[in-house]
């Protein structure tokens, strides 16, 4: 919030600032606090979750990907139901064979996308008991992708993946967005996955003006494919970056911090 208010005070256009967080509440709270520090101009910046930002961009450029702008977003339950429909149509739900249920298939497909890991590799790593079913699992996924495209549907993972596809394949759009968002800030960067990190890099390809905040000891969203490598490798990805360490703790007492640090040492 201090950086937001500082930039606006320097004369930076609020519309050129992009703040990405993991919850809408966090984005709103940061903009609210920045407004208290400065003025209401801070509320005019672009802020929100990765998914809400992707949704807004894709609505504008949906035609570039073969979608209509009024595409419907599937929540997890709806997505699982579509997968189950396809699974049933392909007669893979019989009692005679053990085939992953809709929940397991959704989780598997989601992890493949968010970790950028091929299906066969992820099966071998985390679901070896389903490895022999790989051709059918792949067939269900292909049918799922086709079904969504035919019915103008996207699930939550598609929002991020399709944004990456748009930015990679359409240089004019990528240039427009990079020119628009000249100041990119990401909160809780340790909880980003590979796709989200790719979004940030593509948006900043012109100016490379990115500020991320994170703590490598607080990676808590691994179930969404987050990887601590994003924050650990940031200095290599952006070799000219400046690292500012915040080592003053205002939330706890020293005995608790000592215990937590000792636990961390033994968990490595």
FENCORVEN-V81474 format. One record per pair of residues at least 6 apart in sequence whose ideal C-beta (glycine too) atoms are under 6 Angstrom apart, sorted by the first residue. I is the first residue (numbers start at 1). J is the second residue. Records with the same first field share a line. If there is no record, write none. Layout:
I: J + J
//
This chain:
1: 30 + 33 + 34
4: 34 + 42
5: 34 + 37 + 38 + 42
7: 183
8: 14 + 38 + 41 + 42
9: 38
14: 41 + 44 + 45
16: 182 + 183
17: 45 + 183
18: 46 + 181 + 184
19: 27 + 45 + 47 + 185
20: 50 + 186
21: 27 + 187
22: 188
24: 48
27: 47 + 48
31: 42 + 43 + 47
34: 42
35: 42 + 43
50: 196
51: 156 + 159
54: 159 + 160 + 163
55: 159
58: 162
59: 69
61: 166 + 173
62: 69
64: 166 + 170
65: 162
67: 152
68: 152
71: 152 + 154
72: 153
73: 154
74: 153 + 155
79: 106 + 155
80: 102 + 103 + 106
83: 102 + 105 + 106 + 144
84: 102
86: 140 + 143 + 144
87: 93 + 140
92: 99 + 136
100: 130
109: 141
110: 157
111: 225
112: 119 + 122
113: 157 + 161
114: 193 + 195 + 224 + 225
115: 225
116: 194
119: 138
120: 134
123: 130 + 131 + 134
124: 131
160: 195
163: 199
164: 198
167: 174 + 202
177: 203
178: 203 + 205 + 206
181: 203
182: 207 + 209
183: 209
184: 204 + 210
185: 211
186: 212
187: 213
188: 214
189: 212 + 214 + 231
190: 214 + 215 + 216 + 218 + 219 + 228 + 231
191: 221 + 226
192: 230
193: 225 + 226
197: 230
204: 210
214: 231
216: 228 + 231
217: 264
219: 228
235: 241
//
